Amino acid sequence: MSTQGVLEAGRHAEVRAAIIDDAIWQVDHGTADVVVACSALRLVDRNAWRTAVSFANRGAISAHGTVAPSHPIHLHFVCLAISEVVSRRAVRARRERTGHHVTEDAVPAQFIELEPPLQWEHDCFTQISWERQRLKAAVERHVVKMGVDGCDCMLCYR
């Protein structure tokens, strides 16, 4: 299943799919858009999100049943620029706070697999990872700015 909090590929895909499905369900039940903020998303992860949101916008079937959002779902990625030391601290704090499955020992492996956004990924915004409240405010400002300046998600940017 996992070694030191690092999920093997199959389990990682299952967890990612469950998180995506839940996020899309939440959109249909009150949340406006989807913002994925993470320091360890690989290209395959970002593409899985894009594919799922694209299917949901077409009324595809999910684990919760048919998803036909009342408005198009927009997807944005906030790629957190973070040092390995700060990441270890954050992972430890999250584990203590929530019992999350990832341990500090998983951090080096995440940095080895790290895939920063590619130039064509205009739906990705890089943000320095600050303490929780300051980071949340920065991400919210970015989302509001996207609403004012026009959406740059892969589904709107053509």
C-alpha positions as CSV (number, residue, x, y, z in Angstrom):
1,M,0.0,0.0,0.0
2,S,2.5,2.6,1.1
3,T,6.0,3.0,2.4
4,Q,6.6,5.8,4.9
5,G,3.4,7.6,3.7
6,V,4.3,7.3,-0.1
7,L,1.5,5.7,-1.9
8,E,2.3,3.2,-4.7
9,A,1.1,4.2,-8.1
10,G,-2.2,2.3,-8.2
11,R,-3.3,3.5,-4.8
12,H,-2.2,7.0,-5.6
13,A,-4.5,7.0,-8.7
14,E,-7.4,5.7,-6.6
15,V,-6.9,8.4,-3.9
16,R,-6.5,11.1,-6.6
17,A,-9.7,9.9,-8.4
18,A,-11.7,10.0,-5.1
19,I,-10.5,13.5,-4.3
20,I,-11.4,14.7,-7.8
21,D,-14.8,13.1,-7.7
22,D,-15.5,14.6,-4.3
23,A,-14.4,18.1,-5.6
24,I,-16.7,17.9,-8.6
25,W,-19.6,16.7,-6.4
26,Q,-18.9,19.7,-4.1
27,V,-19.1,22.1,-7.2
28,D,-22.5,20.8,-8.0
29,H,-23.6,21.4,-4.4
30,G,-22.5,25.0,-3.9
31,T,-18.8,25.6,-4.6
32,A,-18.2,27.9,-7.5
33,D,-15.0,26.5,-9.0
34,V,-12.2,24.1,-8.3
35,V,-8.8,25.3,-7.2
36,V,-6.1,22.7,-6.6
37,A,-3.3,23.9,-4.4
38,C,-0.4,21.5,-3.9
39,S,3.4,21.4,-4.0
40,A,3.6,17.9,-5.3
41,L,1.3,17.6,-8.3
42,R,2.8,15.9,-11.3
43,L,1.7,16.5,-14.9
44,V,-0.2,13.2,-14.8
45,D,-2.1,14.5,-11.7
46,R,-2.9,17.8,-13.3
47,N,-4.1,16.1,-16.5
48,A,-6.3,13.7,-14.5
49,W,-8.0,16.8,-12.9
50,R,-8.4,18.4,-16.4
51,T,-9.9,15.3,-17.8
52,A,-12.4,14.7,-15.0
53,V,-13.5,18.4,-15.0
54,S,-14.0,18.2,-18.8
55,F,-16.1,15.0,-18.4
56,A,-18.1,16.6,-15.6
57,N,-18.8,19.7,-17.7
58,R,-20.3,17.4,-20.3
59,G,-22.5,15.6,-17.7
60,A,-20.4,12.4,-17.4
61,I,-21.0,9.9,-14.7
62,S,-19.0,9.9,-11.5
63,A,-19.0,7.8,-8.4
64,H,-21.7,10.1,-7.0
65,G,-23.9,9.6,-10.1
66,T,-24.4,11.8,-13.1
67,V,-22.8,15.2,-12.7
68,A,-24.4,17.9,-14.6
69,P,-23.3,21.1,-13.0
70,S,-25.6,24.1,-13.2
71,H,-22.6,26.2,-14.5
72,P,-19.4,25.2,-16.2
73,I,-16.7,24.1,-13.7
74,H,-13.5,26.1,-14.0
75,L,-10.2,24.5,-12.9
76,H,-7.1,26.3,-11.6
77,F,-3.9,25.0,-10.1
78,V,-1.9,26.8,-7.5
79,C,1.5,25.2,-7.5
80,L,3.1,25.8,-4.2
81,A,6.8,26.7,-4.4
82,I,8.2,25.3,-1.2
83,S,11.5,24.1,0.2
84,E,12.0,20.6,1.4
85,V,12.5,21.8,5.0
86,V,9.3,23.8,5.0
87,S,7.5,20.9,3.3
88,R,8.6,18.5,6.1
89,R,7.3,21.0,8.7
90,A,4.0,21.4,6.8
91,V,3.5,17.6,6.4
92,R,4.3,17.0,10.1
93,A,1.8,19.7,11.1
94,R,-0.9,18.3,8.8
95,R,-0.4,14.8,10.1
96,E,-0.7,16.0,13.7
97,R,-3.7,18.1,12.9
98,T,-5.7,15.7,10.7
99,G,-4.0,12.2,10.9
100,H,-3.2,12.5,7.1
101,H,-1.5,9.3,5.7
102,V,1.6,11.1,4.4
103,T,4.6,11.2,6.7
104,E,7.6,13.5,6.7
105,D,9.6,10.6,5.3
106,A,7.6,10.9,2.1
107,V,8.8,14.4,1.4
108,P,12.2,13.5,-0.3
109,A,10.4,11.2,-2.7
110,Q,7.9,13.9,-3.6
111,F,10.7,16.3,-4.4
112,I,12.4,13.7,-6.7
113,E,9.1,13.3,-8.6
114,L,8.3,17.0,-8.6
115,E,7.1,18.3,-12.0
116,P,6.7,22.1,-12.1
117,P,4.1,23.4,-14.6
118,L,5.2,23.4,-18.2
119,Q,5.0,26.6,-20.3
120,W,1.8,25.6,-22.0
121,E,0.0,25.0,-18.7
122,H,-1.5,28.5,-18.4
123,D,-4.0,27.3,-15.8
124,C,-1.2,26.9,-13.3
125,F,-0.2,29.7,-11.0
126,T,3.0,29.4,-8.9
127,Q,2.7,30.7,-5.4
128,I,5.3,30.8,-2.6
129,S,4.1,28.6,0.2
130,W,3.5,30.7,3.3
131,E,1.9,29.9,6.6
132,R,-1.6,28.7,6.3
133,Q,-3.7,31.9,6.7
134,R,-1.4,34.0,4.5
135,L,-1.4,31.3,1.8
136,K,-5.1,31.0,1.9
137,A,-5.5,34.7,1.4
138,A,-3.1,34.7,-1.5
139,V,-4.9,31.9,-3.2
140,E,-8.2,33.6,-2.7
141,R,-6.8,36.8,-4.2
142,H,-5.6,34.8,-7.2
143,V,-9.0,33.2,-7.7
144,V,-10.8,36.6,-7.5
145,K,-8.3,38.1,-9.9
146,M,-9.1,35.3,-12.4
147,G,-12.8,36.1,-12.1
148,V,-12.1,39.7,-12.9
149,D,-9.4,39.3,-15.6
150,G,-11.1,36.4,-17.3
151,C,-10.7,32.7,-16.8
152,D,-7.5,31.0,-18.0
153,C,-8.5,27.4,-17.2
154,M,-7.9,24.9,-20.0
155,L,-11.6,24.8,-20.8
156,C,-12.0,28.5,-21.3
157,Y,-8.6,29.5,-22.7
158,R,-8.9,28.9,-26.4
